[in-house]
Amino acid sequence: MSTNESLIARCDELTKEGAGLRITWTGGNDSGWFELMLGDEVKNQLDPVEEALISYVERQLGYGSFAGSYSTTGSLDYNTQTKCFEGTDQYEDSDLETAPCSIPIRIPGETWFDRVEISAEQYGEDQIDVSVKICIDNGPVTEQVSVMEQVLESLLKDAFNKAISELEDYEGLDTGCILNYDQFRPEDGGHAFLLKELTYHRHKLDIQEIIISLDQ
């Protein structure tokens, strides 16, 4: 008897009284597990053929050790007529994408600087963390500059909050830029720059129908 014939024979034996046979999995971020369920109960003790069944399904799905920054959950039910495991796989991941925005950055005219470094991050339920550094290569960093950094951080936090509230499938913010002095334009006696895009993590959900045949 071939390996697949042994798997089919074991599945048919387990389901001959009408109980459903299901394989489930949960994984991602470098860890995960499979379970074999008979009816509503998880089979904690697997015989060698049942372990081979889990290994076969695992190979067909191709997740290996679940390495990577994604998550997946799924379940497959044994079809006694077709000798297939049938069900769905729910795969979740995030893509780093850019989105247009219109966020003004203004520096008072009396503030000298060589460049402005800006970064903003936000994940999950955390508040946006904005960092602004007004860089002066040759000269002292005055208290006025420190105050202006704090003012800009507060203004940018509000602006980024508004921008991400308009994004679909938003999962997290990870954006930043380095703006040299000559990238600013004169405006109202000061210096102005218009930030036109931001970088964010977009949530991706993919639900696939899965059929794994044992009769091959």
C-alpha positions as CSV (number, residue, x, y, z in Angstrom):
1,M,0.0,0.0,0.0
2,S,1.4,3.4,-1.0
3,T,1.8,6.3,1.4
4,N,-1.3,8.1,0.0
5,E,-3.4,4.9,0.1
6,S,-2.4,4.6,3.8
7,L,-3.5,8.2,4.4
8,I,-6.8,7.7,2.7
9,A,-7.4,4.5,4.6
10,R,-6.7,6.2,7.9
11,C,-9.0,9.2,7.1
12,D,-11.8,6.8,6.0
13,E,-11.4,4.8,9.2
14,L,-11.6,7.9,11.4
15,T,-14.7,9.2,9.6
16,K,-16.6,5.9,9.2
17,E,-18.9,6.7,12.1
18,G,-19.8,10.1,10.7
19,A,-17.4,12.4,12.6
20,G,-15.8,15.2,10.7
21,L,-12.0,15.2,10.2
22,R,-10.3,18.6,10.0
23,I,-6.7,19.9,9.8
24,T,-6.2,23.4,11.1
25,W,-3.1,25.7,11.2
26,T,-2.0,29.0,12.7
27,G,1.4,30.4,11.9
28,G,3.6,33.3,10.9
29,N,6.5,35.4,12.3
30,D,8.7,32.3,12.5
31,S,6.4,30.0,14.5
32,G,3.2,28.0,13.9
33,W,1.5,24.7,14.4
34,F,-1.0,22.2,12.8
35,E,-3.7,20.3,14.6
36,L,-5.8,17.3,13.6
37,M,-9.4,17.5,14.8
38,L,-11.9,14.6,14.9
39,G,-15.4,16.1,15.4
40,D,-14.9,19.0,17.9
41,E,-11.9,17.4,19.6
42,V,-8.3,18.0,18.9
43,K,-6.3,14.7,18.6
44,N,-3.3,15.3,20.9
45,Q,-1.9,11.9,20.4
46,L,-1.2,11.1,16.7
47,D,-0.2,7.7,15.4
48,P,2.5,7.6,12.7
49,V,0.0,7.7,9.8
50,E,-1.7,10.7,11.2
51,E,1.6,12.4,11.7
52,A,2.4,11.6,8.0
53,L,-1.0,13.1,7.1
54,I,-0.1,16.4,8.8
55,S,3.3,16.4,7.1
56,Y,1.7,15.8,3.7
57,V,-0.7,18.7,4.1
58,E,2.1,20.9,5.5
59,R,4.2,20.2,2.4
60,Q,1.3,21.0,0.0
61,L,0.7,24.3,1.7
62,G,4.3,25.2,1.5
63,Y,4.7,27.4,4.6
64,G,7.6,25.4,5.9
65,S,8.6,26.9,9.3
66,F,6.3,29.9,8.9
67,A,9.3,32.2,8.6
68,G,8.4,35.7,7.6
69,S,6.5,38.7,8.9
70,Y,3.0,37.5,7.9
71,S,0.2,35.5,9.6
72,T,-1.9,32.7,8.3
73,T,-4.8,30.7,9.7
74,G,-6.8,28.0,7.9
75,S,-8.7,24.8,8.1
76,L,-9.4,21.9,5.7
77,D,-12.1,19.3,6.0
78,Y,-11.8,15.8,4.7
79,N,-14.2,15.0,1.9
80,T,-14.9,11.2,2.1
81,Q,-16.2,11.2,-1.5
82,T,-13.4,13.0,-3.3
83,K,-10.6,11.9,-0.9
84,C,-9.6,15.6,-0.6
85,F,-9.1,18.1,2.2
86,E,-11.0,21.2,1.3
87,G,-11.2,24.6,3.0
88,T,-9.7,28.0,3.1
89,D,-6.4,29.7,4.0
90,Q,-6.5,33.3,5.4
91,Y,-3.2,35.0,4.7
92,E,-2.4,38.4,6.2
93,D,0.6,40.6,5.5
94,S,1.5,44.3,5.0
95,D,3.0,46.1,2.1
96,L,5.1,49.3,2.4
97,E,3.4,51.9,0.2
98,T,3.4,55.6,-0.5
99,A,0.4,57.9,-0.4
100,P,0.0,61.5,-1.4
101,C,-0.4,64.1,1.3
102,S,-0.1,67.9,1.7
103,I,1.7,68.8,4.9
104,P,3.4,72.2,5.2
105,I,6.6,72.5,7.1
106,R,7.5,76.1,8.0
107,I,10.7,77.5,9.7
108,P,10.8,81.1,10.9
109,G,13.1,83.4,8.9
110,E,15.3,84.2,11.8
111,T,16.1,80.5,12.3
112,W,19.3,79.4,10.5
113,F,19.8,75.8,9.6
114,D,21.5,73.5,7.2
115,R,18.8,70.8,7.0
116,V,15.8,69.4,8.8
117,E,15.5,65.7,9.6
118,I,11.9,64.4,10.1
119,S,10.7,60.9,11.0
120,A,7.3,59.6,12.0
121,E,6.3,56.1,13.2
122,Q,3.1,54.5,14.4
123,Y,2.0,50.9,14.9
124,G,-1.1,49.3,16.3
125,E,-2.8,51.3,19.0
126,D,0.3,53.4,19.7
127,Q,0.3,57.2,19.3
128,I,2.3,58.7,16.4
129,D,5.9,59.3,17.4
130,V,7.3,62.3,15.5
131,S,10.9,63.4,15.6
132,V,12.2,66.7,14.2
133,K,15.8,67.7,14.2
134,I,16.9,71.1,12.9
135,C,20.5,70.5,12.0
136,I,23.2,73.2,12.2
137,D,26.6,72.0,11.0
138,N,28.7,75.0,12.1
139,G,27.1,76.9,15.0
140,P,25.3,76.5,18.3
141,V,21.9,74.9,18.7
142,T,20.0,77.6,20.5
143,E,17.0,77.3,22.8
144,Q,15.0,78.9,20.0
145,V,15.9,75.9,17.7
146,S,14.9,73.4,20.4
147,V,11.5,75.1,20.9
148,M,10.9,75.2,17.2
149,E,11.6,71.4,17.0
150,Q,9.0,70.8,19.6
151,V,6.5,73.0,17.9
152,L,7.0,71.3,14.5
153,E,6.7,67.8,16.2
154,S,3.3,68.8,17.6
155,L,2.1,70.3,14.3
156,L,3.3,67.3,12.3
157,K,1.7,64.9,14.6
158,D,-1.7,66.5,14.0
159,A,-1.0,66.6,10.3
160,F,0.0,62.9,10.0
161,N,-3.0,61.9,12.1
162,K,-5.3,63.6,9.7
163,A,-3.5,62.1,6.7
164,I,-3.5,58.5,7.9
165,S,-7.2,58.8,8.9
166,E,-8.0,59.0,5.2
167,L,-6.0,55.9,4.2
168,E,-7.7,52.5,3.4
169,D,-6.3,49.3,4.9
170,Y,-3.9,51.4,7.0
171,E,-1.7,49.4,9.4
172,G,1.2,51.6,10.4
173,L,3.2,54.7,9.6
174,D,6.9,54.6,8.7
175,T,7.9,57.8,7.0
176,G,10.7,60.3,7.1
177,C,12.8,62.7,5.0
178,I,15.9,64.9,5.1
179,L,15.3,68.4,3.8
180,N,18.2,70.6,2.9
181,Y,18.1,74.3,3.3
182,D,17.9,74.9,-0.4
183,Q,14.8,72.7,-0.7
184,F,12.8,75.3,1.2
185,R,11.2,78.3,-0.5
186,P,10.8,81.8,0.9
187,E,7.3,82.4,2.4
188,D,6.1,85.1,4.7
189,G,9.6,86.1,5.7
190,G,10.4,82.4,6.6
191,H,11.1,79.1,4.9
192,A,8.5,76.6,3.7
193,F,8.4,73.1,2.3
194,L,5.4,71.1,1.3
195,L,5.6,67.4,2.1
196,K,3.7,65.7,-0.7
197,E,3.9,62.0,0.2
198,L,4.3,59.7,3.2
199,T,5.2,56.0,3.5
200,Y,2.9,53.6,5.4
201,H,2.2,49.9,5.9
202,R,-1.0,48.8,4.1
203,H,-2.8,45.7,5.5
204,K,-3.2,42.9,2.9
205,L,-5.7,40.1,3.4
206,D,-5.9,37.2,1.0
207,I,-8.4,34.4,1.4
208,Q,-7.9,31.4,-0.8
209,E,-9.8,28.3,-1.4
210,I,-7.6,25.2,-0.9
211,I,-8.1,21.7,-2.2
212,I,-5.5,19.0,-1.3
213,S,-6.1,15.7,-2.9
214,L,-4.9,12.5,-1.3
215,D,-6.0,10.4,-4.3
216,Q,-2.9,11.1,-6.6
